[in-house]
């Protein structure tokens, strides 16, 4: 089993982190902790791989939103949704630090693309938020 973790664990983590950061469900945190506790990879390698996969997944959601704006142009929304869009417009890309949050993070990335928020700033804040979450998980697990 250790050979499997050594050989395929990082690929599995990358794919799981990517899928977890799209609108599909995933469990990258559990796999990250399993790999960390197994000890076949350095924690910083696991952090980089999980963060890269999760950030790429967040940016794929951003691209989906960017594509969607061509199909569904900006127009007035229901009051609750309008407030969320106004907050994202007001705070901009730094609000993407919260992209790691369950139920909120993925739609936040889609909305950022839909609002045409700068992709480089979006990537930066998505990466910081998601990497911070994984770093905290590893810190608590490996103490």
C-alpha positions in Angstrom: 0.0 0.0 0.0 2.9 2.4 0.7 4.1 1.9 -2.9 0.7 3.0 -4.1 0.8 6.1 -2.0 4.2 6.9 -3.1 3.5 6.4 -6.8 -0.1 7.6 -7.3 -0.9 9.6 -4.2 0.2 12.9 -5.5 -1.7 12.5 -8.8 -4.8 11.4 -6.8 -4.4 14.5 -4.6 -4.0 16.8 -7.6 -7.1 15.4 -9.3 -9.1 15.3 -6.1 -8.2 18.9 -5.2 -9.1 20.0 -8.7 -12.5 18.3 -8.7 -13.2 19.5 -5.1 -12.8 23.1 -6.3 -15.3 22.9 -9.1 -19.0 22.7 -8.8 -18.6 18.9 -8.3 -18.2 17.3 -4.8 -14.8 16.0 -3.7 -12.8 15.1 -0.7 -9.3 16.4 -1.1 -9.0 17.2 2.6 -9.4 13.6 3.6 -6.8 12.5 1.0 -4.4 15.2 2.0 -4.6 14.1 5.6 -4.3 10.5 4.7 -1.1 11.1 2.7 0.3 13.4 5.3 -0.2 10.9 8.1 1.2 8.1 5.9 4.5 10.0 5.7 5.5 9.0 2.1 5.7 12.7 1.0 7.0 15.8 2.6 4.2 18.0 3.9 5.3 21.0 1.8 5.0 18.8 -1.4 1.5 17.8 -0.4 0.6 21.5 0.3 1.9 22.6 -3.1 0.1 19.8 -5.0 -3.2 20.3 -3.2 -3.1 24.1 -3.5 -2.2 23.9 -7.2 -5.1 21.5 -8.0 -7.6 23.4 -5.9 -6.5 26.7 -7.4 -6.8 25.4 -10.9 -10.2 24.1 -10.1 -11.2 27.5 -8.8 -9.9 29.2 -12.0 -11.9 26.7 -14.1 -15.0 27.9 -12.2 -13.8 31.5 -13.0 -13.6 30.5 -16.7 -17.0 29.0 -16.6 -18.3 32.3 -15.2 -16.4 34.2 -17.9 -18.0 32.0 -20.6 -21.5 32.4 -19.0 -21.4 36.2 -19.2 -21.6 35.8 -23.0 -24.7 33.6 -22.7 -26.3 35.5 -19.8 -25.2 39.1 -19.9 -25.2 41.2 -16.7 -28.7 42.3 -15.9 -30.7 43.1 -12.7 -31.0 40.1 -10.4 -33.3 39.2 -7.5 -32.5 41.4 -4.4 -30.6 38.7 -2.5 -28.4 37.8 -5.5 -28.0 41.4 -6.4 -26.5 42.2 -2.9 -24.0 39.3 -3.3 -22.9 40.6 -6.8 -22.7 44.2 -5.4 -20.4 42.9 -2.6 -18.2 41.1 -5.0 -18.1 44.2 -7.2 -17.3 46.4 -4.1 -14.6 44.2 -2.6 -13.3 42.7 -5.8 -10.7 40.0 -6.0 -9.7 40.0 -2.2 -13.2 38.5 -1.5 -11.9 35.4 -3.3 -9.8 34.7 -0.2 -13.1 33.1 0.9 -13.2 30.7 -2.1 -12.3 27.8 0.1 -15.6 28.0 2.0 -18.0 25.1 1.4 -21.1 26.0 -0.6 -20.0 29.6 -1.1 -16.5 29.3 -2.6 -17.3 27.7 -5.9 -20.2 30.1 -6.8 -17.9 32.9 -5.7 -15.3 31.9 -8.3 -18.0 31.6 -11.0 -19.4 35.0 -10.1 -15.9 36.6 -10.3 -15.5 35.3 -13.8 -19.0 36.5 -14.7 -18.1 39.9 -13.4 -14.9 39.9 -15.4 -12.7 40.4 -12.3 -9.0 40.4 -13.2 -7.9 36.8 -13.7 -4.4 37.3 -12.3 -5.7 38.9 -9.1 -8.4 36.3 -8.9 -5.8 33.5 -9.2 -3.6 35.1 -6.5 -6.4 35.4 -4.0 -7.9 32.0 -4.8 -4.5 30.5 -4.3 -3.9 32.3 -1.0 -7.3 31.3 0.4 -7.1 27.7 -0.6 -3.4 27.3 0.3 -4.1 28.8 3.7 -6.8 26.2 4.4 -4.6 23.3 3.4 -1.7 24.7 5.4 -3.9 24.9 8.5 -5.1 21.3 8.0 -1.6 20.1 7.7 -0.5 22.1 10.7 -3.3 20.7 12.9 -2.7 17.1 11.6 1.0 17.0 12.0 1.3 19.5 14.8 
